[in-house]
Amino acid sequence: MRNYEITFIIDPVLSSEEIEDAASTYEKHLIKEGCKIVHNENMGLRQLAYPIKKRTSGMYRCIEVENQSSDFINKVELALRRDERIMRFLTVKLDKFGIKYNQDKRAGLIGKVKKKEEKEAEEKARLEASRAEHAAKTAVAADAALTSSEEE
């Protein structure tokens, strides 16, 4: 089986229903061509590096598919070129490393999920350190108060 990743940018001026309709159109088109959809990711609204069709942002969508042959690519790319809602697209054939990377990313071993867990661990460590520091200051203050009351 050959794996491909099709990423396209949808015009952000469209309503959310039209954006979802555009994305589902290509999902259906890929299924009709005999592809198995491995993963469909809505990457959301992102800023573009340079203006495309006088737009500075776009709704990114990434569909990972699996198929025996590459005959479907020309048909899908022709449909993407003809669609006015699509600003840009990119089709990439994934090698074994790309497939493994995408699987690890979906499993949470790579990317923002891992960073989020690390941030939470760091925040817990800071909280524990501040609690310990506060407890130490309180103990010192209580000890100082106790020694001053004993001297009187």
C-alpha positions as a LaTeX table, in Angstrom:
\begin{tabular}{lrrr}
\hline
Residue & $x$ (\AA) & $y$ (\AA) & $z$ (\AA) \\
\hline
Met1 & 0.00 & 0.00 & 0.00 \\
Arg2 & 1.10 & 3.53 & $-0.76$ \\
Asn3 & 0.39 & 6.34 & 1.66 \\
Tyr4 & $-0.21$ & 9.93 & 0.64 \\
Glu5 & $-0.87$ & 13.15 & 2.49 \\
Ile6 & $-3.00$ & 15.80 & 0.81 \\
Thr7 & $-2.91$ & 19.21 & 2.47 \\
Phe8 & $-4.99$ & 22.08 & 1.16 \\
Ile9 & $-5.85$ & 25.63 & 2.20 \\
Ile10 & $-9.48$ & 26.71 & 2.06 \\
Asp11 & $-10.47$ & 30.37 & 1.66 \\
Pro12 & $-11.21$ & 31.70 & 5.19 \\
Val13 & $-13.88$ & 34.13 & 3.96 \\
Leu14 & $-16.31$ & 31.22 & 3.53 \\
Ser15 & $-18.75$ & 30.32 & 6.27 \\
Ser16 & $-17.95$ & 27.37 & 8.52 \\
Glu17 & $-20.59$ & 25.24 & 6.74 \\
Glu18 & $-19.02$ & 25.99 & 3.35 \\
Ile19 & $-15.56$ & 25.17 & 4.68 \\
Glu20 & $-16.76$ & 21.82 & 6.05 \\
Asp21 & $-18.60$ & 21.17 & 2.77 \\
Ala22 & $-15.40$ & 21.78 & 0.80 \\
Ala23 & $-13.42$ & 19.40 & 3.00 \\
Ser24 & $-16.08$ & 16.68 & 2.90 \\
Thr25 & $-16.26$ & 17.01 & $-0.90$ \\
Tyr26 & $-12.64$ & 15.87 & $-1.18$ \\
Glu27 & $-13.08$ & 13.14 & 1.42 \\
Lys28 & $-15.94$ & 11.71 & $-0.65$ \\
His29 & $-13.92$ & 12.14 & $-3.84$ \\
Leu30 & $-11.01$ & 10.18 & $-2.37$ \\
Ile31 & $-13.30$ & 7.39 & $-1.13$ \\
Lys32 & $-14.90$ & 7.23 & $-4.58$ \\
Glu33 & $-11.44$ & 6.80 & $-6.10$ \\
Gly34 & $-10.86$ & 3.76 & $-3.86$ \\
Cys35 & $-8.68$ & 5.36 & $-1.20$ \\
Lys36 & $-8.80$ & 4.41 & 2.44 \\
Ile37 & $-8.74$ & 7.52 & 4.65 \\
Val38 & $-6.21$ & 6.92 & 7.42 \\
His39 & $-6.57$ & 10.29 & 9.14 \\
Asn40 & $-8.36$ & 13.57 & 8.54 \\
Glu41 & $-7.07$ & 16.59 & 10.44 \\
Asn42 & $-8.56$ & 20.06 & 10.62 \\
Met43 & $-5.50$ & 22.18 & 11.31 \\
Gly44 & $-7.54$ & 25.35 & 11.72 \\
Leu45 & $-6.98$ & 28.95 & 10.75 \\
Arg46 & $-3.33$ & 29.86 & 10.21 \\
Gln47 & $-1.44$ & 32.89 & 9.01 \\
Leu48 & 0.15 & 32.58 & 5.58 \\
Ala49 & 3.81 & 33.42 & 4.97 \\
Tyr50 & 2.78 & 35.58 & 2.02 \\
Pro51 & $-0.58$ & 36.70 & 0.62 \\
Ile52 & $-2.42$ & 34.27 & $-1.66$ \\
Lys53 & $-5.36$ & 35.65 & $-3.63$ \\
Lys54 & $-5.21$ & 38.78 & $-1.43$ \\
Arg55 & $-5.70$ & 36.69 & 1.73 \\
Thr56 & $-3.26$ & 36.61 & 4.64 \\
Ser57 & $-4.74$ & 33.56 & 6.40 \\
Gly58 & $-6.38$ & 30.27 & 5.46 \\
Met59 & $-8.14$ & 27.21 & 6.87 \\
Tyr60 & $-5.73$ & 24.29 & 6.62 \\
Arg61 & $-6.94$ & 20.72 & 6.14 \\
Cys62 & $-4.79$ & 17.57 & 5.92 \\
Ile63 & $-6.06$ & 14.18 & 4.74 \\
Glu64 & $-3.85$ & 11.10 & 4.94 \\
Val65 & $-4.90$ & 8.32 & 2.55 \\
Glu66 & $-3.82$ & 4.83 & 1.59 \\
Asn67 & $-4.19$ & 3.32 & $-1.91$ \\
Gln68 & $-2.63$ & 0.62 & $-4.09$ \\
Ser69 & $-1.97$ & 2.86 & $-7.09$ \\
Ser70 & $-1.29$ & 6.53 & $-7.69$ \\
Asp71 & $-3.88$ & 6.94 & $-10.47$ \\
Phe72 & $-6.23$ & 8.90 & $-8.24$ \\
Ile73 & $-3.76$ & 11.76 & $-7.69$ \\
Asn74 & $-4.26$ & 13.40 & $-11.08$ \\
Lys75 & $-8.05$ & 13.33 & $-10.70$ \\
Val76 & $-8.00$ & 14.77 & $-7.18$ \\
Glu77 & $-5.46$ & 17.46 & $-8.06$ \\
Leu78 & $-7.50$ & 18.48 & $-11.10$ \\
Ala79 & $-10.57$ & 18.86 & $-8.88$ \\
Leu80 & $-8.54$ & 20.91 & $-6.37$ \\
Arg81 & $-7.23$ & 23.20 & $-9.15$ \\
Arg82 & $-10.74$ & 23.83 & $-10.48$ \\
Asp83 & $-12.29$ & 24.60 & $-7.09$ \\
Glu84 & $-12.33$ & 28.33 & $-6.33$ \\
Arg85 & $-12.63$ & 27.65 & $-2.59$ \\
Ile86 & $-9.16$ & 26.05 & $-2.53$ \\
Met87 & $-6.30$ & 28.53 & $-2.39$ \\
Arg88 & $-3.36$ & 26.06 & $-2.50$ \\
Phe89 & $-2.77$ & 22.32 & $-2.15$ \\
Leu90 & 0.10 & 19.91 & $-1.78$ \\
Thr91 & 0.18 & 16.14 & $-2.30$ \\
Val92 & 3.06 & 14.20 & $-0.77$ \\
Lys93 & 3.87 & 10.49 & $-0.95$ \\
Leu94 & 4.83 & 9.31 & 2.53 \\
Asp95 & 7.76 & 6.97 & 3.09 \\
Lys96 & 8.02 & 4.62 & 6.08 \\
Phe97 & 9.47 & 7.41 & 8.22 \\
Gly98 & 6.64 & 9.80 & 7.37 \\
Ile99 & 4.06 & 7.14 & 8.19 \\
Lys100 & 5.76 & 6.40 & 11.53 \\
Tyr101 & 6.01 & 10.11 & 12.36 \\
Asn102 & 2.29 & 10.64 & 11.70 \\
Gln103 & 1.37 & 7.60 & 13.82 \\
Asp104 & 3.53 & 8.85 & 16.70 \\
Lys105 & 2.07 & 12.34 & 16.40 \\
Arg106 & $-1.49$ & 10.99 & 16.58 \\
Ala107 & $-0.51$ & 8.82 & 19.56 \\
Gly108 & 0.72 & 11.92 & 21.40 \\
Leu109 & 4.39 & 10.97 & 21.44 \\
Ile110 & 5.36 & 13.99 & 19.31 \\
Gly111 & 4.15 & 17.56 & 19.23 \\
Lys112 & 2.00 & 19.81 & 21.36 \\
Val113 & 0.57 & 17.05 & 23.56 \\
Lys114 & 4.01 & 16.13 & 24.82 \\
Lys115 & 4.92 & 19.77 & 25.37 \\
Lys116 & 1.67 & 20.32 & 27.26 \\
Glu117 & 2.45 & 17.41 & 29.59 \\
Glu118 & 5.96 & 18.77 & 30.14 \\
Lys119 & 4.54 & 22.22 & 30.95 \\
Glu120 & 2.11 & 20.69 & 33.44 \\
Ala121 & 4.96 & 18.78 & 35.11 \\
Glu122 & 7.05 & 21.96 & 35.31 \\
Glu123 & 4.09 & 23.88 & 36.76 \\
Lys124 & 3.57 & 21.17 & 39.41 \\
Ala125 & 7.27 & 21.28 & 40.29 \\
Arg126 & 7.15 & 25.09 & 40.65 \\
Leu127 & 4.02 & 24.85 & 42.79 \\
Glu128 & 5.62 & 22.26 & 45.07 \\
Ala129 & 8.77 & 24.39 & 45.35 \\
Ser130 & 6.76 & 27.48 & 46.27 \\
Arg131 & 4.78 & 25.48 & 48.86 \\
Ala132 & 7.98 & 24.14 & 50.39 \\
Glu133 & 9.48 & 27.65 & 50.44 \\
His134 & 6.35 & 29.03 & 52.09 \\
Ala135 & 6.37 & 26.24 & 54.66 \\
Ala136 & 10.03 & 26.91 & 55.43 \\
Lys137 & 9.40 & 30.66 & 55.88 \\
Thr138 & 6.42 & 29.94 & 58.12 \\
Ala139 & 8.49 & 27.53 & 60.22 \\
Val140 & 11.32 & 30.08 & 60.56 \\
Ala141 & 8.85 & 32.81 & 61.55 \\
Ala142 & 7.16 & 30.52 & 64.10 \\
Asp143 & 10.54 & 29.50 & 65.52 \\
Ala144 & 11.61 & 33.15 & 65.79 \\
Ala145 & 8.35 & 34.03 & 67.57 \\
Leu146 & 8.78 & 31.10 & 69.92 \\
Thr147 & 12.35 & 32.02 & 70.84 \\
Ser148 & 11.43 & 35.68 & 71.43 \\
Ser149 & 8.55 & 34.69 & 73.72 \\
Glu150 & 10.88 & 32.38 & 75.68 \\
Glu151 & 13.38 & 35.22 & 76.20 \\
Glu152 & 10.68 & 37.43 & 77.75 \\
\hline
\end{tabular}
